[in-house]
C-alpha cells in the first residue's frame, strides 16, 4: 500500500512538475498558431504566397487596363490620321518604349501618356487648320463671284483641305488692257503636271 502511495505520489508529483510547464507550452503553441514567437510576429505558412498572388493579379489587371487604354488611343489617333488626309506637316509618331519585352506598369503609363499628348496636339493642329481652310473656302467663293475685287489672288486645293493640284487664280483679261479696264477673270488650273520618266 505504501508502495502504491509512493507510486501515486510520484505520478502526482510528476504531473505537478509537468503542470507547472504546461501553461507556458500551451502559450507558446497558441502564439505559434497566431504567428507570434517569443513576442515577435511571424509570417504564417502560405500567407506570403497568398500576398504575392494578390499583388501579381492586381498588377496584371492594371497592365490589362493600361493596354486597353493604349489600344483605344491608337485607334483614335489612326482614325484622325486617316481623316486628315491629304494634310501634311502634322506629327503623328510616338516614341517606342524600347526593345521587345513585357512592359511594366510605369512603362505602359508612359506610352499611354505619350499617345494622349500626341492625340491632343494633332487635334489642336487640325482644328487650327480647319479654321484657316474654312476662311479660304469663303474667299474662293467670293473670288469666283467677283474676281475684280480679288486681283491676283490664288487659292489652291491644299488651301481648302482638298487633295490634288488644282488652283484658282484671279488674272486680268487681255493682259495690261484688262488691268486698265478692270476686266478680271478666274483662271482654273488643269491639275497636276504630268509625271516625267527617268530619262527626261
Secondary structure, DSSP 8 states (H G I E B T S, - for coil): -HHHHHHHHHHHHHHHHHHHHHHHHHHHHHHHHTTEETTEE---TTHHHHHHHHHHHHHHHHHHHHHHHHHHHHHHHHHHHHHHTT--S--------SSSS---HHHHHHHHHHHHHHHHHHHHHHHHHHHHHHHHHHHHHHHHH-GGGSTT-EEETGGGT--SS-EEEEEETTTHHHHHHT-EEEEE---S-----TT-
